[in-house]
Structures are given as structure tokens and as C-alpha cells.
Amino acid sequence: MDNQVIHQNRIRQIFFLLIIVFLGILLFLELYTFLPALLGAVTLYIVMRKWMFYLTEKRKWKNSFVNLLFHKTRRTLEFANSSSHS
């Protein structure tokens, strides 16, 4: 009979795990629309990481100037791509 009884602690653990899984699924469903932006940001970080390090550490440029340069370059490329598709 002792093997068939589920202890109170085990029930609490299972209930807590179910709540965590439910909240994880809910969070994923609500933030699903932001997933492409997150992937784009990660991609830009990976692509520009080497140049950012080179300009700030080797050439001793200020971070704010390098960020501004990258931002303007990205906006120029977006404008060029959008005008070529029209």
C-alpha cells in the first residue's frame, strides 16, 4: 500500500513544474511576434562584433561614434535596398 501513495511533496513538485511549463508556453506565445527582431539583432551583433572591437580597441575610437557610424551605415543600406525593390 505504501508504494501506491503519492507523497504531498511530490504532488507539490509536479504542480510547480506544470506551472513553470505553462508560464513558459504563455511567455513564448506572447513574445512570438518579437522573435524576428531578436534574431535580427543577434545577427547584426555577430556580423559587426569584429569591426566594433577593431575600431574601439585597436583604433581607440569612442563607442558612441562607432555606434553612430554603424547605425547610419545600416540605415543607408536599408534605404538602398528598399529603393532598388521599388
C-alpha distances in whole Angstrom, upper triangle without the diagonal:
4,5,5,7,11,12,16,18,17,18,21,22,21,23,26,26,27,29,31,31,33,35,36,37,39,41,42,43,45,47,47,51,52,50,54,55,53,53,57,57,55,58,61,59,59,62,64,62,65,68,67,66,70,71,70,69,72,75,74,74,72,69,70,73,71,68,71,73,69,69,72,72,69,71,74,72,70,73,75,72,72,76,76,73,76
4,6,6,9,10,13,15,14,16,19,19,19,21,24,24,25,28,29,30,31,34,34,35,37,39,40,41,43,45,46,49,50,48,52,53,51,51,55,55,53,56,58,57,57,60,62,60,62,65,64,63,67,69,67,66,69,72,71,71,69,66,67,70,68,66,69,70,67,67,70,70,67,69,72,70,68,71,73,70,70,74,74,72,74
4,6,8,10,14,15,13,15,18,18,18,20,22,22,23,26,27,27,29,32,32,33,35,37,38,39,41,43,43,47,47,46,49,51,48,49,53,52,50,53,56,54,54,57,59,57,60,63,62,61,64,66,65,64,67,70,69,69,67,64,65,68,66,63,66,68,65,64,68,67,64,66,69,67,65,69,70,67,68,71,71,69,71
4,6,10,13,15,13,13,17,17,16,19,21,21,22,25,26,26,27,30,31,32,34,36,36,37,40,41,42,45,46,45,48,50,48,48,52,52,50,53,56,54,54,57,59,58,60,63,62,61,65,67,65,65,68,70,69,69,68,64,65,68,66,63,66,68,64,64,67,67,64,65,68,66,65,68,69,67,67,70,70,68,70
4,6,9,12,10,11,14,15,15,17,19,20,20,23,25,25,26,29,30,31,32,34,35,36,38,40,41,45,45,44,48,49,47,48,51,51,49,52,55,53,53,57,58,57,59,62,61,60,64,66,64,64,67,69,68,68,66,63,64,67,65,62,65,66,63,63,66,66,63,64,68,66,64,67,69,66,66,70,70,68,70
4,7,8,7,7,10,11,11,13,15,16,17,19,21,21,23,25,26,27,29,31,32,33,35,37,37,41,42,41,44,45,43,44,48,47,46,48,51,50,50,53,55,53,56,59,57,57,60,62,60,60,63,66,64,64,62,59,60,63,61,58,61,63,60,59,62,62,59,61,64,62,60,64,65,63,62,66,67,64,66
4,5,5,7,9,10,11,13,15,16,17,19,20,22,23,25,26,28,29,31,32,33,35,37,38,41,42,41,44,45,43,44,48,47,45,48,51,49,49,53,54,52,55,58,56,56,59,61,59,59,62,64,63,63,61,58,59,62,60,57,60,62,59,58,62,62,59,60,64,62,60,64,65,63,63,67,67,65,67
4,5,5,6,9,10,11,12,14,15,17,19,20,21,23,24,26,27,29,30,32,33,35,36,40,40,39,43,44,41,43,46,46,44,47,50,48,48,52,53,51,54,57,55,55,58,60,58,58,61,63,62,61,59,56,57,60,58,55,58,60,57,56,60,60,57,59,62,61,59,62,64,62,61,65,66,64,65
4,5,5,6,9,10,11,12,14,15,17,18,20,21,23,25,26,27,29,30,32,33,34,38,38,37,41,42,39,40,44,43,41,44,47,45,45,49,50,48,51,54,52,51,55,56,54,54,57,60,58,58,56,53,54,57,55,53,55,57,54,54,57,58,55,56,60,58,56,60,62,59,59,63,64,62,64
4,5,5,6,9,10,11,12,14,15,17,18,20,21,23,24,26,27,29,30,32,33,36,36,36,39,40,38,39,42,42,40,43,45,44,44,48,49,47,50,53,51,51,54,56,54,54,57,59,58,58,56,52,53,56,55,52,55,57,54,53,57,57,54,55,58,57,55,58,60,58,58,61,62,60,62
4,5,5,6,9,10,11,12,14,15,16,18,20,21,22,24,26,27,29,30,31,35,35,35,38,39,37,38,42,41,40,43,46,44,44,48,49,48,51,53,52,51,55,56,55,55,58,60,59,58,56,53,54,57,55,52,55,57,53,53,56,56,53,55,58,56,54,57,59,57,57,61,61,59,61
4,6,5,6,9,10,11,12,14,15,16,18,20,21,22,24,26,27,28,30,33,33,33,37,38,35,37,40,39,38,41,44,42,43,46,47,46,49,51,49,49,53,54,52,52,56,58,56,56,53,50,51,54,52,49,52,54,51,50,54,54,51,52,56,54,52,56,58,55,55,59,60,58,59
4,5,5,6,9,10,11,12,14,15,17,18,20,21,23,24,26,27,28,32,32,31,35,36,33,34,38,37,35,38,41,39,40,43,44,43,46,48,46,46,50,51,49,49,53,55,53,53,51,48,49,52,50,47,50,52,49,48,52,52,49,50,54,52,50,54,56,53,53,57,57,56,58
4,5,5,6,9,10,11,12,14,15,17,18,20,21,23,24,26,27,30,31,30,33,35,32,33,37,37,35,38,41,39,39,43,44,43,46,48,47,47,50,52,50,50,54,56,54,54,52,48,49,52,50,47,50,52,49,48,51,52,48,50,53,51,49,53,55,52,52,56,56,54,56
4,5,5,6,9,10,11,12,14,15,16,18,20,21,23,24,26,29,29,29,33,34,32,33,36,36,35,38,40,39,40,43,45,43,46,49,47,47,51,52,50,51,54,56,54,54,52,48,49,52,50,47,49,51,48,47,51,51,48,49,52,51,49,52,54,51,51,55,55,53,55
4,5,5,6,9,10,11,12,14,15,16,18,20,21,22,24,27,27,27,31,32,29,31,34,33,32,35,38,36,37,40,42,40,43,46,44,44,48,49,47,47,51,52,51,50,48,45,45,48,47,44,46,48,45,44,48,48,45,46,50,49,46,50,52,49,49,53,54,52,53
4,5,5,6,9,10,11,12,14,15,17,18,20,21,22,26,26,25,29,30,27,28,32,31,30,33,36,34,35,38,39,38,41,44,42,42,46,47,45,46,49,51,50,49,47,43,44,47,45,42,45,47,44,43,46,46,43,45,48,46,44,48,50,47,47,51,51,49,51
4,5,5,6,9,10,11,12,14,15,17,18,20,21,24,25,24,28,29,27,28,32,32,31,33,36,35,36,39,40,39,42,45,43,44,47,48,47,48,51,52,51,50,48,45,45,48,46,43,46,47,44,43,47,47,43,45,48,46,44,47,49,47,46,50,51,48,50
4,5,5,6,9,10,10,12,14,15,16,18,20,23,23,23,27,28,26,28,31,30,30,33,35,34,35,38,39,38,42,44,42,42,46,47,45,46,49,51,50,49,46,43,43,46,44,41,44,46,43,41,45,45,42,43,46,45,43,46,48,46,45,49,50,47,49
4,5,5,6,9,10,10,12,14,15,16,18,21,21,21,25,25,23,25,28,27,26,29,32,31,31,35,36,35,38,40,38,39,42,43,42,43,46,47,46,45,43,40,40,43,41,38,41,43,40,38,42,42,39,40,44,42,40,43,45,43,43,47,47,45,47
4,6,5,6,9,10,11,12,14,15,16,20,20,19,23,24,22,23,27,27,26,28,31,30,31,34,35,34,38,40,38,39,43,44,42,43,46,48,47,46,44,40,41,43,41,38,41,43,39,38,42,42,38,40,43,41,39,42,44,42,41,45,46,43,45
4,5,5,6,9,10,11,12,14,15,19,19,19,23,24,22,24,27,27,27,29,32,31,32,35,37,36,39,41,40,41,44,45,44,45,48,49,48,47,45,41,41,44,42,39,41,43,40,38,42,42,39,39,43,41,39,42,44,41,41,45,45,43,45
4,5,5,6,9,10,10,12,14,17,17,17,21,22,20,22,25,25,25,28,30,29,30,33,34,34,37,39,37,38,42,42,41,42,45,46,45,44,42,38,38,41,39,36,38,40,37,36,39,39,36,37,40,39,37,40,42,40,39,43,44,42,43
4,5,5,6,9,10,11,12,15,15,15,19,20,17,19,22,22,21,24,27,26,27,30,31,31,34,36,34,35,39,40,38,39,42,44,43,42,40,36,36,39,37,34,36,38,35,33,37,37,34,35,38,37,34,38,40,37,37,41,41,39,41
4,5,5,6,9,10,10,14,15,14,18,19,18,19,22,23,22,25,27,27,28,31,32,32,35,37,36,37,40,41,40,41,44,46,45,43,42,38,38,40,38,35,37,39,36,34,37,37,34,35,38,36,34,37,39,36,36,40,40,38,40
4,5,5,6,9,10,13,14,14,18,19,18,20,23,23,23,26,28,28,29,32,33,33,36,38,36,38,41,42,40,42,45,46,45,43,41,37,37,40,38,35,37,38,35,34,37,37,34,34,37,36,33,36,39,36,35,39,40,38,39
4,6,5,6,8,11,11,12,16,16,15,17,20,20,20,23,25,24,26,28,30,29,33,34,33,34,37,38,37,38,41,42,41,40,37,34,33,36,35,31,33,35,32,30,33,34,31,31,35,33,31,34,36,34,33,37,38,36,37
4,6,5,6,9,10,9,13,14,13,14,18,18,18,20,23,23,24,26,28,28,31,33,32,33,36,37,36,38,40,41,41,39,37,33,33,36,34,30,32,34,31,29,32,32,29,30,33,31,29,32,34,31,31,35,35,33,35
4,6,5,8,10,10,14,15,15,16,19,20,20,22,24,25,26,28,30,30,34,35,34,36,39,39,39,40,43,44,43,41,39,36,35,37,36,32,34,35,32,30,33,33,30,30,33,32,29,32,34,31,30,34,35,33,34
4,6,7,9,10,13,14,14,16,19,19,20,22,24,24,26,28,29,30,33,34,33,35,38,38,37,39,42,43,42,40,38,34,33,35,34,30,32,34,31,29,31,32,29,29,32,31,28,31,33,31,30,33,34,32,33
4,5,5,7,10,11,10,13,15,15,16,19,20,21,22,24,26,26,30,31,29,31,34,34,34,36,38,39,38,36,34,30,30,32,30,27,28,30,27,25,28,29,25,25,29,28,25,28,30,28,27,31,32,30,31
4,5,5,8,10,10,12,14,15,16,18,20,21,22,24,25,26,29,31,30,32,34,35,34,36,39,40,39,37,35,32,31,33,31,28,29,31,27,26,28,28,25,25,28,27,24,27,29,26,25,29,30,28,29
4,6,7,8,10,11,13,14,16,17,19,20,22,23,25,26,29,30,29,31,34,34,34,36,38,39,38,36,34,30,30,31,30,26,27,29,25,23,26,26,22,22,26,24,21,24,26,23,22,26,27,25,26
4,6,5,6,9,10,11,13,14,16,17,19,20,21,22,26,27,25,28,30,30,30,32,35,35,35,32,30,27,26,28,26,23,24,25,22,20,23,23,20,20,24,22,20,22,25,23,22,26,27,25,27
4,5,5,6,9,10,11,12,14,15,17,18,20,21,24,25,24,27,29,30,30,31,34,34,34,32,31,27,27,29,26,23,25,26,22,21,24,24,20,21,24,22,20,23,25,22,22,26,27,25,27
4,5,5,6,9,10,10,12,14,15,16,18,20,23,24,23,25,28,28,28,31,33,33,33,31,30,26,26,27,25,22,23,24,20,19,21,21,17,18,21,19,16,20,21,19,19,22,23,21,23
4,5,5,6,9,10,10,12,14,15,16,18,21,22,21,23,26,26,26,28,30,30,30,28,26,23,22,24,22,18,20,21,17,16,18,18,15,15,19,17,15,18,20,18,18,22,23,21,23
4,5,5,6,9,10,11,12,14,15,16,20,21,19,22,24,25,24,26,29,29,29,27,26,22,22,24,21,18,20,21,18,17,20,20,16,18,21,19,18,21,23,21,21,25,26,25,27
4,5,5,6,9,10,11,12,14,15,18,20,19,21,24,24,25,26,28,29,29,28,27,23,23,25,22,19,21,22,18,17,20,19,16,18,21,18,17,21,22,20,20,24,24,23,26
4,5,5,6,9,10,11,12,14,17,17,17,20,22,22,23,25,27,27,27,25,24,21,21,22,19,16,18,18,15,14,17,16,12,14,17,15,13,17,18,16,17,21,21,20,23
4,5,5,6,9,10,11,12,15,16,15,17,20,20,20,22,24,25,25,22,21,18,18,19,17,14,16,16,13,12,16,15,12,14,17,16,15,18,20,18,19,23,23,23,25
4,6,5,6,9,10,10,14,15,14,16,19,20,20,21,23,24,24,23,22,19,19,21,18,15,18,18,15,15,18,17,14,17,20,18,17,21,22,20,22,25,26,25,28
4,5,5,6,9,10,13,14,14,16,18,19,20,22,23,24,25,23,23,19,20,21,18,16,18,18,14,14,17,15,13,16,18,15,15,19,20,18,20,23,23,23,26
4,5,5,6,8,11,11,11,14,16,16,17,19,21,21,22,20,19,16,17,17,14,12,14,14,10,11,14,12,9,13,15,13,13,17,18,16,18,21,22,22,25
4,6,5,6,9,10,9,11,14,15,15,17,19,19,20,18,18,14,16,16,13,11,14,14,11,12,15,14,12,15,18,16,17,20,21,20,22,25,25,26,28
4,6,5,8,10,10,12,14,15,16,17,19,20,21,20,20,17,19,19,16,14,17,17,13,15,18,16,14,18,19,17,18,22,22,21,23,26,26,26,29
4,6,7,8,10,12,13,14,16,17,18,19,20,19,19,17,18,18,14,14,16,15,11,13,16,13,12,15,17,14,16,19,19,18,21,23,23,24,27
4,6,5,6,9,10,11,12,14,15,15,16,15,16,13,15,14,11,10,13,11,8,11,13,11,11,14,16,14,16,19,19,19,21,24,24,25,28
4,6,5,6,9,10,11,12,13,15,15,14,15,12,15,15,11,11,15,14,11,14,16,15,14,18,19,18,19,23,23,23,25,28,28,29,31
4,6,5,6,9,10,10,11,13,14,14,15,14,16,16,12,13,16,15,12,16,18,16,16,20,20,19,21,24,24,24,27,29,29,30,33
4,5,5,6,8,10,10,10,12,11,13,12,14,13,9,11,13,11,10,13,15,13,14,17,18,17,19,22,22,22,25,27,27,28,31
4,5,5,6,8,10,10,11,9,10,8,11,11,7,8,11,10,9,12,14,13,14,17,18,18,20,22,23,23,26,28,28,30,32
4,6,5,6,7,9,10,10,11,10,13,13,10,11,15,14,13,16,18,17,18,21,22,21,23,26,26,27,29,31,32,33,36
4,6,6,5,7,9,9,12,11,14,13,10,13,15,14,13,17,18,17,18,21,22,21,24,26,26,27,30,31,31,33,36
4,6,6,5,6,6,8,9,11,10,7,10,12,11,11,15,16,15,17,20,20,20,23,25,25,26,29,30,30,33,35
4,6,6,5,5,6,6,10,9,7,10,13,12,13,15,17,17,18,21,22,22,25,27,27,28,31,32,33,35,37
4,6,5,7,9,10,13,13,11,14,17,16,16,19,21,20,22,24,25,25,28,30,30,31,34,35,36,38,40
4,6,8,11,12,16,15,13,16,18,17,17,20,22,21,22,25,26,26,28,30,30,31,34,36,36,38,40
4,6,9,11,14,12,11,14,16,14,15,19,19,19,21,24,24,24,27,29,29,30,33,34,34,37,39
4,7,9,12,11,10,13,15,14,16,19,20,20,22,24,25,26,28,30,30,32,34,35,36,38,40
4,6,9,7,7,10,12,11,13,15,16,17,19,21,21,23,25,26,27,29,31,32,33,35,37
4,5,5,6,9,10,11,13,14,16,17,19,20,21,23,25,26,27,29,31,32,33,35,37
4,5,5,6,9,10,11,12,14,15,16,18,20,21,22,24,26,27,28,30,32,33,35
4,6,5,6,9,10,10,12,14,15,16,18,20,21,22,24,26,27,29,30,32,33
4,5,5,6,9,10,11,12,14,15,16,18,20,21,22,24,26,27,29,31,32
4,5,5,6,9,10,10,12,14,15,16,18,20,21,22,24,26,27,29,31
4,5,5,6,9,10,10,12,14,15,16,18,20,21,22,24,26,27,29
4,5,5,6,8,10,11,12,14,15,16,18,20,21,22,24,26,27
4,5,5,6,9,10,11,12,14,15,16,18,20,21,23,25,26
4,6,5,6,9,10,11,12,14,15,16,18,20,21,23,25
4,5,5,6,9,10,11,12,14,15,17,18,20,22,23
4,5,5,6,9,10,10,12,14,15,16,18,20,21
4,5,5,6,9,10,11,12,14,15,17,19,20
4,5,5,6,9,10,11,12,14,16,17,19
4,5,5,6,9,10,10,12,14,16,17
4,5,5,6,9,10,11,12,15,16
4,5,5,6,9,10,11,13,15
4,5,5,6,9,10,11,13
4,5,5,6,9,10,11
4,6,5,6,9,10
4,6,5,7,9
4,6,5,7
4,5,5
4,6
4
